[in-house]
Amino acid sequence: MSSSRPKTVQIYLPDGNARSVRVAEITSRTVQATEIPRQKLQWAGELRPIVSAFTSYSATRETTPLSQTPTEPYIPETMLAELQDNFGTVQPLLSVLGFPILDPLVSAGRKDEGHEVLYCQGKGAEATCEYTEDGLVVRPP
C-alpha cells in the first residue's frame, strides 16, 4: 500500500505542544490527518465513542486466519486507482502520527533476514512473536 516515492510530511502544532493536537499533511496534497489527544476531547462528549472505537481498532493490528476466503467485489479500474491513491496518501500520515494501522505487518518466521522468532506456550495459550521496527508482533500459532 505504501509507495516508495519520497514524500515531505509537515506537522503543524496548533497549541505549540508536540503532545497536544497535531495536524499532519503531505505538502503536495490537500489531505490532512489530525490527531486529538483524549484529554482534548472531554469537551466534545459526542465524539468520544467514535474516537474510542478508532483507538481500540488501531491498537489491535493483527492477522486472523479466515476459514473462508471472501470474494473480491467488482470495482471499476478507475475507482480502484483512485482508492489506492487515497490510501497511499493517508497511510504515511497515519504512520507519522503513530498509528501504523495501514502499514503491512511483517511476515512471520523471516529467519533468513536475521529475525529471531520467539515461541510462547502455556496453559491454554500458544503464540509466536518477533521483534520488528514497530516493536513486538505477536501472532497466533
Secondary structure, 3 states (H helix, E strand, C coil): CCCCCCCCEEEECCCCCCCCCEEEEECCCCCEEEECCHHHHCCCHHHHHHHHHHHHHHCCCCCCCCCCCCCCCCCCHHHHHHHHHHHHHHHHHHHHCCCCCCCCCCCCCCHHHCCCEEEEEECCEEEEEEEECCEEEEECC
